[in-house]
């Protein structure tokens, strides 16, 4: 009788140890998955920020080029007008 009780206690202890070990492994796996997901999302966010930052810079450059082009057209018109009136 004492041996059966002792055996049950050992089996129960082994089961508890195994269950706790599995829970720890599951927790570590979940934390690693979350860390990987966070790194992936941060990489995507950085990429999008760079993309939109460069788009804004490109838009500014384009606006400046258009402005310069319009100024050059006006200068040509003024020069043509002056040439034609003289």
C-alpha positions as CSV (number, residue, x, y, z in Angstrom):
1,X,0.0,0.0,0.0
2,X,2.8,2.4,0.9
3,X,4.6,1.6,-2.4
4,X,1.4,2.3,-4.5
5,X,1.0,5.7,-2.7
6,X,4.7,6.5,-3.3
7,X,4.4,5.4,-6.9
8,X,1.4,7.7,-7.4
9,X,3.2,10.6,-5.8
10,X,6.2,10.1,-8.1
11,X,4.0,9.8,-11.2
12,X,2.0,12.9,-10.1
13,X,5.3,14.8,-9.5
14,X,6.7,13.7,-12.9
15,X,3.4,14.7,-14.6
16,X,3.4,18.1,-12.8
17,X,7.1,18.6,-13.8
18,X,6.4,17.7,-17.4
19,X,3.3,19.9,-17.5
20,X,5.2,22.9,-16.2
21,X,8.0,22.2,-18.6
22,X,5.6,22.1,-21.5
23,X,4.0,25.4,-20.4
24,X,7.4,27.0,-20.1
25,X,8.3,25.9,-23.6
26,X,5.0,27.1,-25.0
27,X,5.5,30.5,-23.3
28,X,9.0,30.8,-24.7
29,X,7.8,29.8,-28.1
30,X,5.0,32.4,-27.9
31,X,7.4,35.1,-26.8
32,X,9.8,34.3,-29.6
33,X,6.9,34.4,-32.1
34,X,5.8,37.8,-30.8
35,X,9.4,39.1,-31.0
36,X,9.7,38.0,-34.6
37,X,6.3,39.5,-35.5
38,X,7.4,42.8,-33.8
39,X,10.7,42.9,-35.8
40,X,8.9,42.1,-39.0
41,X,6.3,44.9,-38.4
42,X,9.0,47.3,-37.5
43,X,10.9,46.5,-40.7
44,X,7.7,47.1,-42.7
45,X,7.0,50.4,-40.9
46,X,10.5,51.6,-41.5
47,X,10.2,50.7,-45.2
48,X,6.9,52.6,-45.5
49,X,8.2,55.6,-43.7
50,X,11.2,55.7,-46.0
51,X,9.0,55.3,-49.0
52,X,6.6,58.1,-48.0
53,X,9.5,60.3,-46.9
54,X,11.1,59.9,-50.3
55,X,7.8,60.5,-52.1
56,X,7.3,63.8,-50.2
57,X,10.9,64.8,-51.1
58,X,10.2,63.9,-54.7
59,X,7.0,65.9,-54.8
60,X,8.9,68.9,-53.4
61,X,11.6,68.5,-56.0
62,X,9.0,68.2,-58.8
63,X,7.2,71.4,-57.6
64,X,10.5,73.3,-57.6
65,X,11.3,72.0,-61.1
66,X,7.8,73.0,-62.4
67,X,8.2,76.5,-60.8
68,X,11.6,76.9,-62.5
69,X,10.2,75.8,-65.8
70,X,7.3,78.3,-65.5
71,X,9.9,81.1,-64.7
72,X,11.9,80.1,-67.7
73,X,8.8,80.3,-69.9
74,X,8.0,83.7,-68.6
75,X,11.6,84.9,-69.3
76,X,11.4,83.6,-72.8
77,X,8.0,85.3,-73.4
78,X,9.4,88.6,-72.0
79,X,12.5,88.3,-74.2
80,X,10.4,87.5,-77.2
81,X,8.0,90.4,-76.5
82,X,11.0,92.8,-76.0
83,X,12.6,91.5,-79.2
84,X,9.4,91.8,-81.2
85,X,8.6,95.3,-79.9
86,X,12.1,96.7,-80.8
